Each structure stands twice: as structure tokens, then as C-alpha cells.
Amino acid sequence: MLKRPLTQMFVILSASMFLSGCLYTDIQVPRAYRSASPIDVKAKATDKVVVGESCNRSVLFLVAWGNGGYVGAINNALANEPTGAILYDVHVDVKATAYVFGLYTQTCTVVTGKVGSV
């Protein structure tokens, strides 16, 4: 009698693991990025440091969306900067947050760099 509920639970858990994001998935994730160095731009000692973040989210293991890539994070970092500004000496971190055993998750790419010009 005890075997049947355990079998059903195993099937449900297995299906949820393999079907995560099967209802809708639209995400972008970072793979590689080459940052400009102080030699590549007109660097000054007074260049300010900016931070940008872009995130992917998922809900109930069924729906996932977001742009957690480098381009989104860099665009957010340079949003208040003049046209033609470029980030150099860039550092990238990934920040992940999950609630209720992962029923809602958020994974963010955080970019920190100095603003310079070419």
C-alpha cells in the first residue's frame, strides 16, 4: 500500500524536473565578454564607476523570461551616460535568488565598470 504513493510522488517529481520551463521560456544568459582596458579608451583618474544589472526570472517551473545577458546589464549601466560612453575595466557577478524551493527564481548579471570615451 505504501509503494503506490511513493511511486506517484517519484513520477511527479521526475516530471517537474524534466518539464521545468516547458510552458514558456524566453531568456538570455551571458557566455563571454571582452572588456575594454584603460589602454583601449581615454581613461582618466576621475572616471566614475557605474553598475548595471539585467535579470532572468521564472515562476512555478513553467514560465521563464528575461534578458540576463551582458548587453542588457551594460545598457542599464550606461543608461544615464552620454552617447558614445564606453565601459572599461569591467567586473561581472551573477546573483541568484530563489523563493519557496525555487517556485520563483531570479538570476541577475551584475556589471560594474568605469565610464570612459573612445
Protein Blocks (a to p, Z undefined) as FASTA:
>chain_A
ZZmmmmmmmmmmmmmmmmgoklpccddddfbdcdddfklpccdfklccdddddddddehh
laccdjfbfklmmmmmmmmpcehiacehiacddddddeehhlaccdddddddddddZZ
